[in-house]
Amino acid sequence: MSLLGKFFETNIKEPYILVCSSKSQMLFSKELLDKENIDNELIPTPKGFGEVCTTAIKFDKKHKNKVKRITNENDIEVLSIASLENKYKYNLSEIYDMNISKDFKDIINKIEANTDLNKEEVKYLLSIEDEDEYNVLIRTADIIRKECVGDRIELRAAIEFSNYCIKNCNYCGVRKDNSTNRYRMNKKEILNVVDNLYKIGIKTVILQSGEDPYYTTDKILSIVKEIKDKYKMGITLSIGERTQEEYKIFSEAGVNNYLLKIETASRRLFNKIHPDDDFDDRIKHHKFIRDSGIRLGSGGMIGLPTQTIDEIADDILFQRDYGVHMIGFGPFLPAKGTPYENESKGDLKLTLKVVAITRIVCQHVFLPATTAIASLHPDGQTLALMAGANTIMLISTPSHLRESYQIYSQKNMVDLSFTIKSTKDSKRKLPKYLNYSYLKSIGYDIDDELIK
Ligand code: SF4
């Protein structure tokens, strides 16, 4: 059986969860459960059991007493051991009278009861064409978004510090064989950017690059350490596949998130678009990252050449079944000079449906309104925020380098002004943590209503 099949066929039939007081306690508990051969999985803590984007351990009800004993004997600070049957219930009563089909109403009832949707139901939602049903889908996702993560958007600042890459993904503008101006930022240049981000109050920085072995583990660690020591910021690494050992080292150094997209959960399509990668290996890397205690970021592209609705349904369910914490879905956008240069771009409405269904299926997670969707359509970011998204990635690469980091062509260089506008247009709030007096002093026009 493939690795993918193995994960979908879980041995956990009557799920319970264990929520601990900290990441170290959670990892220690996992180690103890593994030693006692108790099947378990790390998942984003479901709504009602803890904070968004923390991690819980899922196990089967039959081990409940054993888990209680183990945590007791080892002085684990347990916040909760509870049945997932008692999951948070949503109130979708405002949808009841809407003009939708009986099949859709049945799905709405399942969503309201917080019962997992199956693949056929996800495919039904993906295939919605009727305008009324589309609006109900988007509204349902928006209600769940509000319940799970509230009205404030979450900001992440991305520094694309190297566009060297040893790989040749067929869709990617910085693939090895593409001719583009190559650059690498040194530690001082990266920290200069971080310093500016710190001044405006950004809490999490994304360090992103192609797969560039020039940045050894030690080089990455030295940058991570300085950001942690001096700025106490959250760190997301997005530097491609590394070894299991490296993920552990990064976790111990305080790296909070690791972004490694599956791009597609279809083995056929994955192998077609990634000539240098192996589908089963990418699955293993997802597991390595998750088990290291770093929160896993994944996601994919919608509208890849030859991609089917069936495959997109698998993409969404993959995110749920692999316990992904941050899920970035964006449209496929062709990049100049690549084998896919002349392919058609992904569809806006289908991508928005995917964002909405992902919120409905995965719920208590961070869901970006991706840069790709903002590049596909001028209102893409606003529409994604209205369809269940809650996170925005600010492109924070120094301006003279940005044009050289074009994974796809005509990229929207999403900045703070653009984000403020999308937040306003989608009737959302900006995060509390930005330094608004400083931002206003340097010329940002920010309506106080957006901060309240
Ligand atoms: S997608 Fe990532 S790994 Fe693939 S070519 Fe582009 S930068 Fe390299």
Boltz pocket constraint, residues with backbone or C-beta under 6 A from the ligand:
constraints:
  - pocket:
      binder: B
      contacts: [[A, 164], [A, 165], [A, 166], [A, 167], [A, 168], [A, 169], [A, 172], [A, 173], [A, 174], [A, 175], [A, 176], [A, 209], [A, 210], [A, 211], [A, 240], [A, 407]]
      max_distance: 6.0
